[in-house]
């Protein structure tokens, strides 16, 4: 049913695109940190789920709404790719800002 809903209303996601960009950017930073912390070991899903739940909560988004929105984006490769490009741009801007803020 979700597929039909989003096919007709491609921009009616439960979570706004800008919020998804923020959440996914935080998730990518977290994933990189966790991989380094655990020396790139394969971690159980429970570790990842706990971390993702923390990020979604940080952004005041319901986990189900996030999952629904992410699944909907994944149904359209072009739209998902465009979303991820925005995430990458955000991460690059954040990196530049961080470097400029250093004394």
C-alpha positions in Angstrom: 0.0 0.0 0.0 2.8 2.4 0.7 4.1 2.0 -2.9 0.7 3.2 -4.3 0.5 6.1 -1.9 3.9 7.4 -2.7 3.6 6.8 -6.4 0.6 9.1 -6.5 1.9 11.6 -4.0 5.6 11.6 -4.5 6.2 14.6 -2.2 3.9 13.6 0.6 6.4 11.9 2.7 5.8 11.7 6.5 9.3 13.2 7.1 10.3 16.4 5.2 13.2 16.1 2.8 15.3 18.6 4.7 14.8 16.6 7.9 15.7 13.4 6.1 18.9 15.1 4.9 19.8 16.0 8.5 19.0 12.6 9.8 20.9 10.7 7.1 23.9 13.1 7.5 24.0 12.3 11.2 23.7 8.6 10.5 26.6 8.7 8.1 28.8 10.4 10.7 27.7 8.0 13.4 28.4 5.0 11.1 31.9 6.2 10.4 32.6 6.8 14.0 31.3 3.4 15.1 33.2 1.6 12.3 36.5 3.3 13.5 35.6 2.6 17.2 35.1 -1.1 16.6 37.9 -1.4 14.0 35.5 -2.2 11.2 34.1 -5.3 12.9 30.8 -6.7 11.9 28.4 -5.5 14.5 25.0 -6.9 15.4 21.9 -5.2 14.2 21.0 -4.3 17.7 23.9 -1.9 17.9 22.9 -0.1 14.7 19.2 0.0 15.7 20.1 1.6 19.0 22.2 4.2 17.3 19.6 4.9 14.6 16.9 5.2 17.2 19.0 7.8 19.0 19.5 9.9 15.8 15.8 9.8 14.9 14.8 10.8 18.4 17.4 13.6 18.3 15.5 15.0 15.3 12.1 14.6 17.0 10.9 12.1 14.3 8.9 9.0 14.9 10.9 5.9 13.9 8.0 4.5 11.8 7.7 7.8 9.9 11.4 7.7 9.2 11.3 4.1 8.0 8.3 4.8 5.9 9.9 7.8 4.3 13.2 6.1 3.7 11.5 3.1 2.1 9.5 5.4 -0.2 12.7 7.2 -1.3 14.3 3.8 -2.0 11.5 2.9 -4.4 12.6 5.7 -6.8 16.3 5.4 -7.5 16.6 8.9 -9.0 14.8 10.5 -6.0 16.9 8.5 -3.5 20.1 9.4 -5.3 19.1 13.1 -5.3 18.4 12.8 -1.5 21.8 11.3 -0.9 23.5 14.0 -3.0 22.0 16.6 -0.7 23.3 14.6 2.3 26.8 14.6 0.8 26.6 18.4 0.1 25.5 18.9 3.8 28.4 16.8 5.1 30.8 18.8 2.9 29.5 22.1 4.1 29.6 21.0 7.7 33.2 19.9 7.3 34.2 23.3 5.8 32.3 25.1 8.6 34.0 23.0 11.2 37.4 23.7 9.7 36.7 27.4 9.6 35.5 27.4 13.2 38.8 26.0 14.5 41.1 28.5 16.2 
